[in-house]
């Protein structure tokens, strides 16, 4: 199992312009337990932003282009954590940007998230289009 420091180095969360949270995956996490810990750390980072800005709704720009077919799926525990983030009352629109050639089980989770969370979540392959959609 990787250390929290190693897992923190696999993603970046920051506030960008126009009340948007940027979540960028920098490298794939291959182990299920590490994947679950990564999702916990991401959730904690986003929750800290929400706590610091309690009256703000944030759109999210999620860049998964660094992920590849090495990681075939999202761990079960991570799926619940990500679903919780999407349902948070301070979460607005979510633009997910990635490659078309992402692993089928990863894509299946993303599509299920889009269909079942009752949120405005959209898939893009182009950063400019995603940011324009978030700013509408």
N, C-alpha and C positions, 0 to 999 in steps of 0.2 A: 504494500500500500504506500502511496506517495504521501509526503508531508504536505501540510496545508500550504507551505511556501511554494512547493512545486506545483500544487494545484492552482494557487493564485496566479502563478506565472502562465497558466493556460488560457486565461481570459482577462478581459478588461471591462470595467463598468465605469461610466462617467456621464455627467450631465452635459449634453450638447446644447445647441441653440434651440430656441422655441420650445422650451419645456419638453425636450426629448432626452430619454435615457438611451445611450449607446451601449449595447452589450456586444462585444467582439470576442469571438472564440479565436484564440491564437494558435492552438494546436490541439489535436484530438487526445482524448483520454480514453484508454482502451479497456480498463478494468471497471467492472460494474460498481464496486465499492468506491473507487475513486470518482466515477461518474456521479454517483449519489452525493459524495462530499462536495464535488464541484457545484452541483445544483444547489446545495445548502449554502455554500459560500456566495454564490450569485444571488440567491434569495436574500441573504443577510445584507449584502451590499445594496441591493435595490431597496430593501426595507429601511435601511439607514437614510437613503435619499428621501423616501416618503416621510419618515419621521422628522427630518430637517425641514421639510416643506409640506406641512400637513394639509394645507388648503389648495394644493396644486395637483392637477391631473397631468400625468406624463404620458406622452406617446413613447413607443419603444422602437428603436432601430436595432435589429438583431442580425449580426453578420456571422454567418456560419460557413463562409467560403473557405476557411482554413481546414474545415472538417472534410474528411475524405472517406472512401469506402473501407478504410481500416476499421473504423468504428461502425458496426453494422446496425446498431439500434440504440435507443435511449433506455437506460436502466429503469426498471419498474418504479423504484423509489423516486427517481428523478422525474418521471412523468407526473407523479402527484404533486411534486414541488412546483414544477413549471405550470401546471394547471392552476395551482393556487396563486401564482404570480399573475396569470392572465385574468383571474377573477377578482383581484384586489380592486377596491373601489377607486384607487388613484391611478389605475392603469387605463390608458386610453387606447388609441389605435396601435397596432403592432405590425411593423413591416419586417418580414424575415427575408434576408437576402442570402442566396446560396447558388451553388452550381446545379445544373439540371441533373447531373450524374451522381446525385447523392444516393446513398444506400437505400433500397426500397423500404426497409423497416423504419429507418429514420424518417423518410418521407411519409410513411403511413402514420406515424405518431403526429407529425406536423399537420397533416390533413385532418386527422381526428380532432386535434386541438382546434383547428379552424372551424370545424363543423359543430363541435359540442360545447364550446365555451360561451357562446352568445356574445362574442366580442368581435370587433372589426379587425381581423387578422388577415394579412394578405402576403402571398409569396411573390418574390421578385428575383430576377437574375441580374438586375442593374441597380447600382446604388443611387444614381441620379433620379430614376423613376420612383424608387422607394421613398427618398427624402421629399420629392415633390408631392407624393401622395400623403405623406405624414403632415405636410404643411398646409394642406387644403382645408 
